Amino acid sequence: MVFFVNDTSFEGIMTALEGVFAGAVRRKISMEEILSTIPGTMDISKEDRLLSALEELDAKGKIRLPSRKGQGWQKFGILPRYVTLVRANEDRVSRTRKKTLARIREQSPWEPTRMAAFAHSLTTEKQLTLARAVNHYLLNRKKKPPLLPHRERALQIFGNEKALDSYVHTGLFSGRITLADIDCFYCPEPLPYEVFSADCKKLAHLPLLVVENSATYWSCTTANRADHPLRGGFFAAVVFGKGFKATRSTPIQSLDSLANIEIRTGASQIHYFGDLDPAGLAIPQRINENRIKNGLSPVCPAKALYRKLIKKNITTGYDKFQTKFHDPQWAVEWLGRDIADAYLNVYESRRWPQEGLTADDIAAALKEAY
């Protein structure tokens, strides 16, 4: 808010300043903003009166001038670069909070082997709240406590089962406290999957197939079963990606879950099949970015199913065009030139939902390919 005051006397400048400060949203106000309220060209006498007004407001505790030792003053002038408003109630609350946090840091009986080394350096209320809860657990820890899934331990320690979700890979307090220190382990959300056979020897060295939609998951598991007329058993297991969280806010959870399935089945690699549209192609792109970042091998396209999808050619229009996901270079890299060309020729108006393939379509395509 800007107040233009014609009176450039000391009283006029003071009135203008009080008006600016009263309407300010931010506590820190630049000198440029202050000078915009003073009409006419700034001269030495005006600067003197302005500085006197600011010093008076500082003395009254309404503003704080910057320290003379820092960079808060003009290099070639007498005015500060900014002033800071003093809001008594906010400042009082802030001082009280700082004193409380300092008292907690200094007076808490910190557990000596882990917490005492760094607890004094914690500065925020959130950090100290976490620290006190962990400290209480460690001080009262039983001998040889059972290892629990991280959410069960989080509920015991913090009264919130999700409190450790953000720390499962990094640990708390920049890694100073790990899950092992509080007797728990990371338990990722499982991805549903159906194996081809209960005999692990039959699964080894077969690939996994990841699909996104529930209808296609059903059709793929049906086509993959040993009793299917077209033989089945093309994949060690079919995995339901559930919109695959590797593309969402917690990618590592789905990566870990998929890695668990790889280990359990002895799968040789992972194939992926999804909708043939910009958003559908962006999902494996994000999956591979996350897998490579975490030292895992990338997933491969189930090209036999993509080819069958285009050949059957059941397409729909877009409810909402997916421009932000469109990446023609990735389409060629992922699908290969032949499939990508068919897709890129019509992608602006048509898309191929994966539901275009039935269980029999999928089994026929896989038998031909494998």
C-alpha positions in Angstrom: 0.0 0.0 0.0 1.5 3.4 -1.0 0.6 6.7 0.6 1.6 9.9 -1.1 2.0 12.8 1.3 2.7 16.3 0.0 4.2 17.4 3.3 7.9 16.5 3.4 8.4 17.9 6.8 9.5 15.6 9.6 5.8 15.2 10.7 4.7 14.6 7.1 7.4 12.0 6.6 6.4 10.3 9.9 2.8 10.2 8.8 3.7 8.7 5.5 5.9 6.0 7.2 3.2 5.1 9.7 0.7 4.7 6.9 3.0 2.4 4.9 3.9 0.3 7.9 0.2 0.0 8.9 -0.7 -1.4 5.5 2.3 -3.7 5.0 1.9 -7.4 4.5 5.5 -8.3 4.8 7.6 -7.5 7.9 10.7 -6.6 5.8 10.1 -3.3 3.8 12.7 -2.2 1.3 13.9 1.4 1.2 12.7 1.6 -2.4 9.1 1.0 -1.1 9.6 3.7 1.6 11.0 6.3 -0.8 8.0 5.8 -3.1 5.9 7.5 -0.5 8.0 10.6 -0.4 7.1 13.1 -3.2 9.6 15.0 -5.2 13.3 14.4 -5.6 15.2 13.1 -2.6 17.8 15.5 -1.3 20.1 15.6 1.6 17.7 17.4 3.9 14.9 14.9 3.1 17.2 12.0 3.7 18.1 13.5 7.1 14.5 13.9 8.1 13.6 10.4 6.9 16.5 8.9 8.8 15.5 10.8 11.9 11.9 9.5 11.6 13.2 5.9 11.1 15.5 6.2 14.2 12.6 7.5 16.3 10.3 4.6 15.2 13.2 2.2 16.0 13.6 3.8 19.5 9.9 3.4 20.1 10.1 -0.3 19.2 7.9 0.0 16.1 10.6 -1.0 13.7 14.1 -2.5 13.7 16.9 -0.9 11.8 19.5 -3.3 10.4 22.8 -3.7 12.2 25.5 -1.2 11.2 28.0 -4.1 11.0 26.2 -5.9 8.1 25.2 -5.1 4.6 21.9 -3.5 5.6 22.9 0.1 4.9 23.5 2.0 1.7 27.1 2.0 0.6 27.0 5.6 -0.6 24.3 7.2 1.5 22.9 7.5 5.0 19.8 5.4 4.7 19.2 1.7 5.5 18.5 -0.7 2.6 15.4 -2.0 4.5 13.6 -1.9 7.8 11.8 -4.6 9.7 8.4 -4.1 11.3 8.1 -5.1 15.0 4.8 -6.9 15.7 4.9 -7.2 19.4 2.6 -10.2 19.8 4.3 -12.2 17.1 7.7 -11.4 18.4 6.7 -12.3 21.9 5.3 -15.6 20.8 8.4 -16.3 18.8 10.7 -15.5 21.7 8.6 -17.7 24.0 8.8 -20.6 21.6 12.6 -20.2 21.2 13.0 -20.2 25.0 10.8 -23.3 25.3 12.7 -25.2 22.6 16.0 -24.2 24.2 14.8 -25.5 27.6 13.7 -28.8 26.0 17.1 -29.2 24.4 19.0 -28.4 27.5 17.0 -30.1 30.2 15.9 -33.3 28.5 17.7 -36.4 29.7 18.9 -37.5 26.2 19.7 -41.1 25.6 23.5 -41.2 25.7 24.6 -43.6 22.9 22.6 -42.1 20.1 20.5 -39.0 20.9 23.0 -37.0 23.1 25.4 -36.6 20.2 23.1 -34.4 18.1 20.0 -33.4 20.1 21.5 -30.1 21.1 21.7 -29.0 17.5 17.9 -29.5 16.8 16.2 -26.1 16.3 12.7 -26.7 15.1 9.6 -27.8 17.1 9.0 -30.6 14.6 12.5 -32.0 15.1 12.4 -31.8 18.9 8.9 -33.4 19.0 10.3 -36.3 16.9 13.4 -36.4 19.0 11.6 -36.6 22.3 9.4 -39.4 21.1 12.4 -41.4 19.9 14.4 -40.6 23.0 11.6 -41.9 25.2 11.5 -45.1 23.3 15.3 -45.6 23.5 15.4 -44.9 27.2 12.7 -47.4 27.9 13.6 -49.9 25.3 13.3 -53.5 26.3 16.2 -56.0 25.9 16.1 -57.6 22.5 12.7 -56.2 21.4 11.1 -57.8 18.4 11.6 -56.2 14.9 8.3 -54.8 13.7 7.1 -53.3 10.4 7.9 -49.6 10.4 4.2 -48.5 10.7 3.6 -50.7 13.7 6.6 -49.2 15.5 5.6 -45.7 14.4 2.2 -46.1 16.0 3.9 -47.2 19.2 6.4 -44.4 19.3 4.6 -41.4 17.8 0.9 -42.3 18.0 0.8 -42.0 14.2 1.3 -45.1 12.0 2.5 -42.9 9.1 5.1 -40.9 11.0 8.1 -42.9 9.7 7.0 -43.1 6.0 9.2 -40.2 5.0 12.2 -41.6 6.7 12.3 -45.3 5.6 15.3 -44.8 3.3 17.0 -41.8 4.8 16.5 -42.3 8.5 15.6 -39.6 11.0 17.7 -36.5 11.7 19.8 -36.8 8.5 20.4 -40.5 9.1 21.5 -40.3 12.7 18.7 -42.6 13.7 17.9 -45.5 11.4 14.9 -47.8 11.4 17.2 -50.5 12.9 18.0 -48.2 15.8 14.3 -48.2 16.8 13.9 -51.9 16.1 11.8 -51.8 12.9 12.1 -52.4 9.2 10.6 -50.9 6.1 7.5 -52.8 4.9 6.5 -51.6 1.4 3.0 -51.7 0.2 2.6 -54.9 -1.8 1.7 -55.1 -5.4 -0.9 -57.8 -6.2 0.4 -60.5 -8.5 -0.5 -64.0 -9.7 2.1 -66.6 -10.5 1.9 -69.0 -13.4 2.7 -72.0 -11.2 3.2 -72.9 -7.6 6.3 -74.7 -8.6 9.1 -72.2 -8.3 11.3 -74.1 -10.8 8.8 -73.4 -13.5 8.9 -69.7 -12.8 12.7 -69.2 -12.9 14.0 -67.3 -15.9 10.5 -66.3 -17.1 9.8 -62.6 -17.3 7.2 -60.7 -15.2 4.4 -58.7 -16.9 3.3 -55.5 -15.3 -0.1 -54.0 -16.3 -1.9 -51.0 -15.0 -5.7 -51.6 -15.3 -7.7 -54.1 -13.4 -9.6 -55.5 -16.4 -6.3 -56.1 -18.3 -4.8 -57.7 -15.2 -7.6 -60.2 -15.1 -7.3 -60.9 -18.9 -3.5 -61.3 -18.7 -3.6 -63.6 -15.7 -6.3 -65.7 -17.4 -4.1 -65.9 -20.6 -1.1 -66.8 -18.5 -2.6 -69.8 -16.6 -1.4 -73.2 -17.4 -4.8 -74.5 -18.2 -5.5 -71.9 -20.9 -6.2 -73.6 -24.3 -3.2 -71.7 -25.9 -0.8 -73.1 -23.2 -0.2 -70.1 -20.9 2.9 -69.8 -18.7 4.4 -67.0 -20.8 5.3 -65.0 -17.6 6.5 -66.0 -14.2 3.7 -63.7 -12.8 1.4 -61.0 -13.9 1.7 -57.9 -11.6 -1.1 -55.3 -11.1 0.7 -52.0 -11.0 -2.4 -50.1 -9.5 -1.6 -46.9 -11.4 2.0 -47.8 -10.5 3.2 -45.7 -7.7 6.6 -45.5 -9.3 5.1 -42.6 -11.1 3.6 -41.0 -8.0 4.9 -39.4 -4.8 6.5 -42.5 -3.2 8.3 -44.3 -6.2 10.6 -46.3 -4.0 7.7 -48.2 -2.4 6.6 -49.7 -5.7 10.2 -50.3 -6.8 10.8 -52.3 -3.6 7.6 -54.2 -4.0 8.4 -55.1 -7.6 11.9 -56.1 -6.6 10.5 -58.4 -4.0 8.4 -60.1 -6.6 11.4 -60.4 -8.9 13.3 -62.2 -6.1 10.5 -64.5 -5.1 9.8 -65.7 -8.7 13.4 -65.6 -10.0 12.1 -63.6 -13.0 14.6 -62.8 -15.7 13.3 -59.4 -16.6 10.1 -57.2 -16.5 7.8 -56.5 -19.4 5.2 -53.7 -19.3 1.9 -53.2 -21.2 -0.4 -50.2 -20.9 -2.6 -47.8 -22.8 -1.3 -46.6 -26.1 -1.6 -42.9 -25.6 0.7 -40.1 -24.3 -0.2 -40.7 -20.6 0.1 -44.5 -21.0 3.6 -44.2 -22.5 4.7 -41.7 -19.8 4.2 -44.3 -17.1 6.9 -46.7 -18.2 9.1 -43.7 -18.9 8.8 -42.6 -15.3 9.1 -46.2 -14.0 12.4 -46.6 -15.9 13.7 -43.2 -14.7 13.1 -44.3 -11.1 14.5 -47.8 -11.6 17.7 -46.6 -13.2 18.1 -44.0 -10.5 17.9 -46.7 -7.9 20.3 -49.1 -9.6 17.6 -51.4 -11.0 17.3 -52.7 -14.6 14.7 -50.9 -16.8 11.4 -52.6 -17.8 10.9 -53.6 -21.4 7.8 -53.1 -23.6 5.6 -56.1 -24.2 5.7 -55.4 -27.9 3.6 -58.4 -28.9 0.7 -57.0 -27.0 1.2 -53.4 -28.3 1.3 -54.8 -31.9 -1.9 -56.9 -31.2 -3.5 -53.8 -29.8 -2.8 -51.8 -33.0 -3.8 -54.6 -35.2 -7.2 -55.1 -33.5 -7.5 -51.3 -33.7 -10.2 -50.6 -31.2 -9.6 -46.9 -30.6 -11.4 -44.0 -28.7 -11.1 -40.3 -28.7 -9.7 -38.3 -25.7 -11.8 -37.0 -22.9 -9.0 -34.6 -22.3 -6.0 -34.4 -24.6 -2.7 -35.3 -22.9 -0.4 -32.8 -24.5 1.9 -32.5 -21.5 2.7 -36.2 -21.6 3.5 -36.4 -25.3 7.1 -37.3 -26.1 7.6 -38.6 -29.6 11.3 -39.5 -29.0 10.4 -41.6 -26.1 7.6 -43.3 -28.1 10.1 -44.4 -30.7 12.7 -45.5 -28.0 10.1 -47.5 -26.1 8.0 -49.0 -28.8 10.4 -49.3 -31.7 10.0 -47.5 -35.0 7.2 -49.7 -36.5 4.8 -49.5 -33.5 5.7 -45.9 -32.8 4.9 -44.8 -36.4 1.5 -46.3 -36.2 0.8 -44.6 -32.9 2.3 -41.2 -33.9 0.3 -41.0 -37.1 -3.0 -40.8 -35.2 -2.2 -40.0 -31.6 -3.6 -36.4 -31.8 -7.2 -37.7 -32.3 -7.2 -41.4 -31.3 -5.9 -43.6 -28.5 -5.8 -47.4 -28.0 -7.0 -48.4 -24.5 -5.4 -51.7 -23.3 -8.9 -53.0 -22.6 -9.1 -53.5 -26.4 -7.5 -56.9 -25.9 -9.4 -59.9 -24.4 -7.8 -62.8 -22.7 -7.9 -64.8 -25.9 -6.3 -61.9 -27.9 -3.5 -61.7 -25.3 -2.9 -65.5 -25.3 -2.8 -65.6 -29.1 -0.4 -62.7 -29.3 1.9 -64.2 -26.7 1.9 -67.7 -28.2 2.9 -66.2 -31.6 5.6 -64.2 -30.0 7.0 -66.6 -27.4 
